[in-house]
Amino acid sequence: MDRARHLRNYNLHSWTGITLGLIVYIVALTGTFALFDNEIKTWEDPTLRVAVADETPPIADVFSTWVEETSAGGTELEFVRLNYPTTYTPYFWGFIQYHDENDEHVNANQKWHAATGEPIAERGNGLSYWTLNIHRDFMWPSFLGGRQIGRWLVGIIGVVLMLAILSGVIAHTKIREEAYSMRLKRSQRLKWQDSHKVVGLWGLPFYSMIAFTGAFLGVIGLVSQLTAAIAFKGDIETLLGAVLGPEVERSGVQVQMLSADEIAQMRHPESNAKPQSFVVRNYGDETSEIDIFYAPDTQLSTVEIISVDGVTGVPITGDPFKVQPVAGHFVNAMSPLHYGTYGGIWLKFLYFALGLSLSVITALGCMMWIERRKYGNDGTKSEAFYNRLGYFNTGVIMGLPVAAISIFYLDKLYVGAESARLAATGSVYLGVWIIGLAYAFVRRNDYSTTRELLMLTGALAMGLPVLNCLTTGDWFFAHLNADHSTAAWVDAGMLVLGTMTVVAGFLAPAERKAKRRPGARTATEPEGVAVPAE
């Protein structure tokens, strides 16, 4: 590769990273917490910390009564769904969607206890909801276009990350040598640079997969609308029919359907596994169909589906498995790949470590860009400008993990109305983040700010198991081997993560041996005035 082309690729990688690097960092770091959505749900709500027995109580009468009462007065019941209890979601969970008298879509859900079948009081959305959705769509406000806009933006960030990865691979022509090169006795910037290259190269397969699946999940809605506009003249329903298969029209003849308890006994024809959930279309009608979902046995997919007649339970096709287009299998694999749900808790921990490394190399890339211009020969602005840019960069990067941990404390200490829990969670999250940003400007030392906020993050994370015990009475080490160990693993993970973060903060330098770059200006010197090199 000639020098000019190499320089263009390097500049593309550099400018792609610094232009949207902080946003990529935010998506990456929030994604590491979003991996544990189900675990955090159980941690935040002690009523869900129950073991799932092999035999669950009857739910059919309770479920059907809830469906009828909730959708009463509606004009059309679109679909009905019931999730059976699992280790990660230890409760029955019902969903319905129907049209109200104004023909508007209405969604409703209800949980029932896995051991007793009693309704579980609805807890306001808070910690787990915010943790998952700040990653998926930035909790994008409705007055700026709504959550779908945020989802598209996150998808576009995935595309940007793919571009940064591609340009970085092309720009670094000595990949084999750089994958093992760590100059630990050189300057801080060179150590950052080597860490950025080594971690980035070793994690390249994972980062590429996360970028692709994240981009796909984020922009699929936008792509579907564009596809519908081009191929189906804007008809989204026709597009969905082409991908998922056509829907059967209701006949209007009401019949007695298979009950939720009968469906629960319909074992997988090959693995003999119990159903995880089912979805009913044309509920209560003679044309009703039931898709029964089972955990996949050997293939990477969200589920395996058997589609049966809603009245007789007979498979609709000769093949007991529902025939799904290739596009459907492809789409189904994206979410498990992205969130690591196709394995156990140790796979999620591996995803967490790799996702955290992506956050680190993104942060290092932003820091190197500023350091190179502040202390090297690439800067064209005043030193004061790069100081302010550095404070902002450090405040955003180091304030975010403090904010992410702080809402765990809010969850356990919150005493307000459940309807206001989500608003309080968002306020604390953003408020703590802003305080971290302000601290960076007050502290006026990027190294000290990084060190101190790292240690604060670690200390807060280490305190979570104690907080959980004081508020719920559950010591995590007493439940790690229990059938309901999900919440205990959150405490254990936070203790390990906190310890490592405190150690990292302790080892981080508190000062940089300043070296003024040639031609750099001080805060009082105007631009355009040459300054002799030191």
C-alpha positions as CSV (number, residue, x, y, z in Angstrom):
1,M,0.0,0.0,0.0
2,D,1.4,3.4,-1.0
3,R,2.0,6.0,1.8
4,A,-0.7,8.4,0.6
5,R,-3.4,5.6,0.6
6,H,-2.2,4.4,4.0
7,L,-2.4,7.9,5.4
8,R,-6.0,8.3,4.0
9,N,-7.0,5.1,5.7
10,Y,-5.4,6.1,9.0
11,N,-7.1,9.5,8.9
12,L,-10.5,7.8,8.1
13,H,-10.0,5.5,11.1
14,S,-8.9,8.4,13.3
15,W,-11.7,10.8,12.3
16,T,-14.4,8.2,12.4
17,G,-13.3,7.3,15.9
18,I,-13.1,10.8,17.3
19,T,-16.2,12.1,15.6
20,L,-18.5,9.4,17.0
21,G,-16.1,7.7,19.4
22,L,-17.9,8.8,22.6
23,I,-21.2,7.6,21.3
24,V,-19.7,4.2,20.3
25,Y,-18.3,4.1,23.8
26,I,-21.7,4.8,25.4
27,V,-23.4,2.1,23.3
28,A,-20.6,-0.4,24.1
29,L,-20.5,0.3,27.8
30,T,-24.3,0.3,28.2
31,G,-24.4,-2.9,26.2
32,T,-22.3,-4.7,28.8
33,F,-25.0,-4.1,31.4
34,A,-27.8,-4.8,29.0
35,L,-26.4,-8.3,28.6
36,F,-27.8,-9.1,32.1
37,D,-31.3,-7.8,31.6
38,N,-33.0,-10.9,33.0
39,E,-30.5,-11.3,35.8
40,I,-31.0,-7.6,36.9
41,K,-34.8,-8.1,36.7
42,T,-34.5,-10.8,39.4
43,W,-32.0,-8.7,41.4
44,E,-34.2,-5.7,41.5
45,D,-37.4,-7.6,42.5
46,P,-37.0,-10.0,45.4
47,T,-40.5,-11.5,44.7
48,L,-38.9,-13.1,41.6
49,R,-36.2,-14.9,43.5
50,V,-37.9,-18.3,43.5
51,A,-36.9,-21.7,42.2
52,V,-38.8,-23.0,39.2
53,A,-40.3,-26.5,40.0
54,D,-40.7,-29.2,37.4
55,E,-44.4,-29.1,37.9
56,T,-46.0,-25.7,37.9
57,P,-49.5,-24.9,39.1
58,P,-52.5,-24.8,36.7
59,I,-52.7,-21.4,34.9
60,A,-55.3,-21.9,32.2
61,D,-58.3,-20.6,34.0
62,V,-56.5,-17.6,35.5
63,F,-54.8,-16.8,32.1
64,S,-58.0,-17.0,30.0
65,T,-60.0,-15.0,32.5
66,W,-57.4,-12.3,32.5
67,V,-57.3,-12.2,28.6
68,E,-61.1,-11.9,28.4
69,E,-61.4,-9.2,31.1
70,T,-58.5,-7.1,29.9
71,S,-59.6,-7.1,26.3
72,A,-63.3,-6.6,27.0
73,G,-64.7,-3.7,25.1
74,G,-62.0,-3.9,22.4
75,T,-62.8,-4.4,18.8
76,E,-60.2,-6.9,17.8
77,L,-57.8,-9.2,19.8
78,E,-54.6,-9.3,17.7
79,F,-52.5,-11.9,19.5
80,V,-52.2,-13.6,22.9
81,R,-48.9,-14.8,24.4
82,L,-47.9,-16.7,27.5
83,N,-44.4,-17.3,28.7
84,Y,-43.9,-20.3,31.1
85,P,-41.6,-20.0,34.1
86,T,-37.9,-20.4,33.4
87,T,-34.7,-19.9,35.5
88,Y,-34.2,-16.4,34.1
89,T,-37.9,-15.4,34.2
90,P,-39.3,-17.4,37.1
91,Y,-43.0,-16.5,36.6
92,F,-45.9,-16.9,34.2
93,W,-46.0,-13.9,32.0
94,G,-49.0,-13.1,29.8
95,F,-49.2,-10.6,26.9
96,I,-52.0,-9.4,24.7
97,Q,-52.5,-6.8,22.0
98,Y,-55.9,-5.6,21.0
99,H,-57.6,-2.6,19.4
100,D,-59.6,-0.4,21.7
101,E,-62.9,1.4,20.8
102,N,-60.9,4.0,18.9
103,D,-59.1,1.3,16.9
104,E,-55.8,2.1,18.6
105,H,-53.3,-0.6,19.5
106,V,-53.2,-1.5,23.2
107,N,-50.7,-3.7,24.9
108,A,-51.2,-5.3,28.3
109,N,-49.2,-7.8,30.4
110,Q,-49.5,-9.6,33.7
111,K,-47.2,-11.9,35.8
112,W,-48.2,-14.8,38.0
113,H,-46.2,-16.6,40.7
114,A,-44.4,-19.7,39.4
115,A,-45.2,-21.7,42.6
116,T,-48.7,-20.5,43.5
117,G,-50.2,-19.0,40.3
118,E,-51.1,-15.9,42.2
119,P,-50.9,-12.5,40.4
120,I,-47.6,-10.6,41.0
121,A,-48.1,-6.9,41.8
122,E,-46.8,-4.9,38.9
123,R,-43.6,-3.1,39.8
124,G,-42.8,0.1,38.0
125,N,-40.2,0.1,35.3
126,G,-36.8,1.1,36.7
127,L,-33.3,-0.3,36.9
128,S,-33.6,-3.2,34.4
129,Y,-35.8,-1.4,32.0
130,W,-33.5,1.6,31.9
131,T,-30.3,-0.5,31.7
132,L,-31.6,-2.4,28.6
133,N,-33.3,0.4,26.8
134,I,-30.6,3.1,27.2
135,H,-28.5,0.7,25.2
136,R,-31.1,-0.2,22.6
137,D,-32.5,3.3,21.8
138,F,-31.0,5.9,24.2
139,M,-34.4,6.2,25.8
140,W,-35.0,8.7,23.0
141,P,-37.7,11.2,24.0
142,S,-41.0,11.3,22.3
143,F,-40.8,15.0,21.5
144,L,-37.7,14.3,19.3
145,G,-39.4,11.5,17.3
146,G,-39.7,8.7,19.8
147,R,-37.9,5.5,20.7
148,Q,-37.8,4.2,17.1
149,I,-35.6,7.1,16.1
150,G,-33.2,6.2,18.9
151,R,-33.2,2.6,17.7
152,W,-32.2,3.7,14.3
153,L,-29.4,5.9,15.7
154,V,-28.0,3.0,17.7
155,G,-28.0,0.9,14.5
156,I,-26.2,3.6,12.6
157,I,-23.6,3.6,15.4
158,G,-23.1,-0.1,14.7
159,V,-22.4,0.8,11.0
160,V,-19.9,3.4,12.2
161,L,-18.2,0.9,14.4
162,M,-17.9,-1.5,11.4
163,L,-16.4,1.3,9.4
164,A,-13.9,2.0,12.2
165,I,-13.0,-1.6,12.4
166,L,-12.5,-2.0,8.6
167,S,-10.4,1.2,8.3
168,G,-8.4,0.3,11.4
169,V,-7.5,-3.1,9.9
170,I,-6.5,-1.5,6.6
171,A,-4.5,1.3,8.3
172,H,-2.5,-1.1,10.4
173,T,-0.3,-3.0,7.9
174,K,1.8,-4.8,10.5
175,I,-1.0,-6.6,12.3
176,R,1.0,-9.7,13.2
177,E,3.7,-7.6,14.9
178,E,1.3,-5.1,16.5
179,A,-0.8,-7.9,18.1
180,Y,2.1,-8.7,20.4
181,S,3.7,-5.3,20.8
182,M,3.4,-3.6,24.3
183,R,5.9,-0.9,25.1
184,L,5.2,-0.7,28.8
185,K,8.3,1.4,29.6
186,R,7.5,4.1,27.1
187,S,5.3,7.2,27.4
188,Q,1.7,7.0,28.6
189,R,0.4,7.8,25.1
190,L,2.5,4.9,23.6
191,K,1.1,2.5,26.2
192,W,-2.4,3.6,25.4
193,Q,-1.6,3.2,21.7
194,D,-0.2,-0.3,22.1
195,S,-3.1,-1.3,24.3
196,H,-5.6,0.0,21.8
197,K,-4.0,-2.0,19.0
198,V,-3.4,-5.3,20.9
199,V,-6.8,-5.5,22.6
200,G,-8.5,-4.3,19.3
201,L,-6.8,-6.9,17.2
202,W,-7.3,-9.9,19.6
203,G,-11.0,-8.9,20.0
204,L,-11.6,-8.2,16.3
205,P,-13.9,-11.2,15.6
206,F,-16.1,-10.4,18.5
207,Y,-16.2,-6.6,17.8
208,S,-17.1,-7.3,14.2
209,M,-19.9,-9.6,15.1
210,I,-21.3,-7.1,17.7
211,A,-21.1,-4.3,15.2
212,F,-22.9,-6.2,12.5
213,T,-25.6,-7.6,14.7
214,G,-26.1,-4.3,16.5
215,A,-26.4,-2.5,13.2
216,F,-28.8,-5.1,11.9
217,L,-31.1,-4.9,15.0
218,G,-31.0,-1.2,15.0
219,V,-31.7,-0.4,11.4
220,I,-34.0,-3.4,10.6
221,G,-37.0,-1.2,11.2
222,L,-35.7,1.5,8.9
223,V,-34.7,-1.0,6.3
224,S,-38.1,-2.7,6.4
225,Q,-39.8,0.6,5.8
226,L,-37.5,1.4,2.9
227,T,-38.0,-2.1,1.5
228,A,-41.7,-1.8,1.8
229,A,-41.7,1.6,0.1
230,I,-39.6,0.3,-2.8
231,A,-40.9,-3.3,-3.2
232,F,-44.4,-3.2,-1.7
233,K,-45.4,0.4,-2.3
234,G,-45.2,1.2,1.4
235,D,-47.2,-1.8,2.6
236,I,-45.4,-3.0,5.7
237,E,-47.9,-5.8,6.4
238,T,-47.3,-7.3,2.9
239,L,-43.5,-7.2,3.5
240,L,-44.0,-9.0,6.9
241,G,-46.2,-11.6,5.1
242,A,-43.5,-12.2,2.6
243,V,-40.9,-12.8,5.3
244,L,-43.0,-14.5,8.0
245,G,-45.7,-16.1,5.9
246,P,-49.3,-15.0,5.3
247,E,-51.8,-14.6,8.1
248,V,-55.1,-16.6,8.2
249,E,-58.3,-14.5,8.3
250,R,-60.8,-15.0,11.2
251,S,-64.0,-16.8,10.3
252,G,-66.0,-15.4,13.1
253,V,-67.0,-18.8,14.5
254,Q,-66.1,-19.0,18.2
255,V,-64.8,-22.4,19.5
256,Q,-63.1,-23.9,22.6
257,M,-59.4,-23.8,22.1
258,L,-56.5,-25.7,23.6
259,S,-55.9,-24.4,27.1
260,A,-52.6,-23.0,28.4
261,D,-52.2,-26.1,30.7
262,E,-52.8,-28.5,27.7
263,I,-50.2,-26.6,25.6
264,A,-47.7,-26.9,28.5
265,Q,-47.8,-30.7,28.2
266,M,-47.0,-30.7,24.5
267,R,-43.4,-31.9,24.6
268,H,-40.9,-31.3,21.8
269,P,-41.1,-34.3,19.4
270,E,-37.3,-34.8,19.4
271,S,-35.8,-33.4,22.7
272,N,-38.9,-34.0,24.8
273,A,-38.4,-30.4,26.2
274,K,-41.4,-28.5,27.6
275,P,-42.6,-25.4,25.8
276,Q,-41.1,-22.0,26.8
277,S,-44.0,-20.0,25.5
278,F,-46.8,-19.9,23.0
279,V,-48.5,-17.3,20.8
280,V,-52.1,-17.5,19.6
281,R,-53.4,-15.9,16.5
282,N,-57.1,-15.5,15.9
283,Y,-57.7,-16.3,19.6
284,G,-61.0,-18.0,20.2
285,D,-61.8,-18.5,16.5
286,E,-62.0,-21.8,14.6
287,T,-59.1,-20.6,12.4
288,S,-56.9,-20.1,15.5
289,E,-53.2,-21.1,15.2
290,I,-50.7,-21.6,18.0
291,D,-47.0,-21.2,17.6
292,I,-45.3,-23.1,20.4
293,F,-41.8,-22.0,21.2
294,Y,-39.0,-24.4,22.5
295,A,-35.4,-23.6,23.4
296,P,-33.2,-24.5,20.5
297,D,-31.2,-27.7,21.0
298,T,-28.2,-27.5,18.6
299,Q,-28.7,-24.5,16.4
300,L,-28.1,-20.8,17.0
301,S,-31.7,-19.4,17.0
302,T,-34.0,-17.6,19.3
303,V,-36.3,-20.6,19.4
304,E,-37.7,-23.7,17.6
305,I,-41.3,-23.3,16.6
306,I,-44.0,-25.8,16.1
307,S,-47.2,-24.4,14.6
308,V,-50.4,-26.3,15.5
309,D,-54.2,-26.0,15.0
310,G,-55.6,-24.0,17.9
311,V,-58.5,-26.3,18.4
312,T,-57.1,-29.8,17.8
313,G,-53.4,-29.4,18.5
314,V,-52.5,-31.1,15.2
315,P,-49.4,-29.8,13.4
316,I,-50.5,-27.5,10.6
317,T,-47.9,-29.0,8.1
318,G,-46.7,-32.5,7.5
319,D,-43.4,-31.5,9.1
320,P,-44.0,-30.8,12.8
321,F,-41.7,-27.8,12.7
322,K,-43.1,-24.7,11.2
323,V,-41.5,-24.0,7.9
324,Q,-39.7,-20.7,8.2
325,P,-38.1,-18.7,5.3
326,V,-34.3,-18.4,5.3
327,A,-34.7,-14.8,6.1
328,G,-36.6,-15.7,9.3
329,H,-33.8,-18.0,10.5
330,F,-31.3,-15.2,9.8
331,V,-33.3,-12.6,11.7
332,N,-33.8,-15.0,14.6
333,A,-30.1,-15.5,15.0
334,M,-29.3,-11.8,15.4
335,S,-30.6,-11.2,18.9
336,P,-29.0,-14.3,20.5
337,L,-25.7,-13.5,18.9
338,H,-25.8,-9.9,20.0
339,Y,-26.9,-10.5,23.6
340,G,-25.2,-13.9,24.2
341,T,-28.5,-15.6,25.2
342,Y,-27.7,-18.9,23.4
343,G,-25.4,-20.0,26.2
344,G,-25.3,-19.9,30.0
345,I,-24.1,-17.4,32.5
346,W,-20.5,-18.0,31.7
347,L,-21.0,-17.0,28.1
348,K,-22.5,-13.8,29.3
349,F,-19.5,-13.1,31.5
350,L,-17.3,-13.7,28.4
351,Y,-19.4,-11.3,26.4
352,F,-19.2,-8.8,29.3
353,A,-15.4,-9.0,29.4
354,L,-15.1,-8.6,25.6
355,G,-17.7,-5.8,25.6
356,L,-15.8,-4.0,28.4
357,S,-12.6,-4.3,26.3
358,L,-14.4,-2.7,23.4
359,S,-15.4,0.2,25.7
360,V,-11.8,0.5,26.9
361,I,-10.2,0.6,23.4
362,T,-12.8,3.2,22.3
363,A,-12.0,5.3,25.3
364,L,-8.3,5.0,24.7
365,G,-8.8,6.0,21.0
366,C,-10.5,9.2,22.1
367,M,-7.8,9.9,24.7
368,M,-5.0,9.3,22.2
369,W,-6.5,11.6,19.7
370,I,-6.5,14.5,22.2
371,E,-3.1,13.6,23.6
372,R,-1.5,13.5,20.1
373,R,-2.8,17.0,19.4
374,K,-2.2,18.5,22.8
375,Y,1.4,17.2,23.2
376,G,2.4,16.2,19.7
377,N,2.7,18.0,16.4
378,D,-0.8,17.4,15.1
379,G,-2.6,20.1,17.0
380,T,-3.7,23.3,15.4
381,K,-5.7,24.8,18.3
382,S,-4.6,26.3,21.6
383,E,-3.6,24.3,24.6
384,A,-6.7,25.6,26.5
385,F,-8.9,24.2,23.7
386,Y,-7.5,20.8,24.1
387,N,-7.7,21.0,27.8
388,R,-11.4,21.7,27.7
389,L,-11.8,18.9,25.1
390,G,-9.9,16.6,27.4
391,Y,-12.1,17.5,30.4
392,F,-15.2,16.8,28.4
393,N,-13.9,13.5,27.1
394,T,-12.8,12.3,30.5
395,G,-16.0,13.4,32.2
396,V,-18.2,11.6,29.7
397,I,-16.1,8.4,29.8
398,M,-15.6,8.2,33.5
399,G,-19.0,9.6,34.6
400,L,-21.0,7.0,32.7
401,P,-19.9,3.9,34.8
402,V,-20.6,5.8,38.0
403,A,-24.1,6.7,36.7
404,A,-24.7,3.0,35.7
405,I,-23.9,1.8,39.2
406,S,-25.7,4.6,41.0
407,I,-29.2,3.4,39.8
408,F,-28.7,0.1,41.5
409,Y,-28.5,2.0,44.7
410,L,-31.6,4.0,43.8
411,D,-33.5,0.8,43.1
412,K,-33.0,-0.5,46.6
413,L,-33.5,2.9,48.3
414,Y,-36.4,4.2,46.3
415,V,-39.5,5.1,48.3
416,G,-41.7,7.0,45.8
417,A,-44.7,5.9,43.7
418,E,-44.1,3.0,41.3
419,S,-45.5,5.0,38.5
420,A,-42.6,7.5,39.0
421,R,-39.8,4.9,39.4
422,L,-38.6,5.1,35.8
423,A,-38.5,8.9,35.8
424,A,-36.5,8.8,39.1
425,T,-34.1,6.3,37.6
426,G,-33.5,8.4,34.5
427,S,-33.0,11.5,36.6
428,V,-30.4,9.9,38.9
429,Y,-28.6,8.3,35.9
430,L,-28.3,11.5,33.9
431,G,-27.8,13.6,37.0
432,V,-24.8,11.6,38.3
433,W,-23.4,11.5,34.8
434,I,-23.6,15.3,34.6
435,I,-21.9,15.6,38.0
436,G,-19.1,13.4,36.8
437,L,-18.7,15.6,33.7
438,A,-18.7,18.7,35.9
439,Y,-16.1,17.1,38.3
440,A,-13.7,16.7,35.3
441,F,-13.9,20.4,34.6
442,V,-13.5,21.4,38.3
443,R,-10.6,18.9,38.9
444,R,-8.8,20.1,35.7
445,N,-6.6,17.0,35.6
446,D,-7.7,14.2,33.3
447,Y,-5.4,11.7,35.0
448,S,-6.6,12.4,38.5
449,T,-10.2,12.5,37.4
450,T,-9.8,9.1,35.7
451,R,-8.1,7.6,38.7
452,E,-10.6,8.9,41.2
453,L,-13.8,8.1,39.3
454,L,-12.5,4.6,38.6
455,M,-12.0,4.0,42.3
456,L,-15.4,5.4,43.1
457,T,-17.0,3.2,40.5
458,G,-15.3,0.1,42.0
459,A,-16.2,1.0,45.5
460,L,-19.8,1.5,44.6
461,A,-19.9,-1.8,42.7
462,M,-18.3,-3.6,45.7
463,G,-21.0,-2.2,48.0
464,L,-23.9,-3.6,46.0
465,P,-23.9,-7.1,47.6
466,V,-24.0,-5.4,51.1
467,L,-26.8,-3.1,49.9
468,N,-28.8,-6.1,48.6
469,C,-28.3,-8.0,51.9
470,L,-29.4,-5.1,54.0
471,T,-32.5,-4.4,52.0
472,T,-33.6,-8.0,51.1
473,G,-31.8,-10.3,53.6
474,D,-30.1,-12.3,50.9
475,W,-26.4,-12.8,51.1
476,F,-25.2,-13.8,47.6
477,F,-22.8,-16.6,48.6
478,A,-25.8,-18.4,50.3
479,H,-27.6,-18.6,46.9
480,L,-24.9,-19.2,44.3
481,N,-25.6,-22.9,44.1
482,A,-29.4,-22.6,44.6
483,D,-32.0,-23.1,42.0
484,H,-32.7,-19.4,42.1
485,S,-29.1,-18.1,41.9
486,T,-29.7,-15.5,39.2
487,A,-29.6,-12.5,41.6
488,A,-26.7,-13.9,43.5
489,W,-24.6,-14.0,40.3
490,V,-25.3,-10.3,39.9
491,D,-23.9,-9.6,43.4
492,A,-20.9,-11.9,42.7
493,G,-20.2,-10.2,39.4
494,M,-20.4,-6.8,40.9
495,L,-18.0,-7.7,43.7
496,V,-15.4,-9.0,41.2
497,L,-15.9,-6.1,38.8
498,G,-15.6,-3.6,41.7
499,T,-12.4,-5.1,43.0
500,M,-10.8,-5.1,39.6
501,T,-11.9,-1.5,39.0
502,V,-10.5,-0.3,42.3
503,V,-7.2,-2.0,41.6
504,A,-7.2,-0.4,38.1
505,G,-7.8,3.0,39.6
506,F,-5.1,2.5,42.2
507,L,-2.6,1.6,39.5
508,A,-3.6,4.4,37.2
509,P,-1.2,7.4,37.2
510,A,-2.5,10.5,39.0
511,E,-0.3,12.9,36.9
512,R,1.3,13.2,33.5
513,K,4.8,14.5,33.2
514,A,3.8,17.4,31.1
515,K,5.7,18.0,27.8
516,R,4.6,21.0,25.9
517,R,4.2,20.3,22.2
518,P,6.2,22.4,19.7
519,G,4.1,25.4,18.6
520,A,1.5,24.9,21.4
521,R,-0.2,28.0,22.7
522,T,-1.2,28.7,26.2
523,A,-4.7,29.7,27.2
524,T,-3.7,33.4,26.9
525,E,-1.9,33.2,23.6
526,P,-4.0,33.9,20.5
527,E,-4.2,31.5,17.6
528,G,-1.8,32.2,14.8
529,V,1.1,33.1,17.1
530,A,4.0,30.7,16.7
531,V,5.5,29.4,19.9
532,P,9.0,28.0,19.8
533,A,9.5,24.4,20.6
534,E,10.8,23.5,24.1
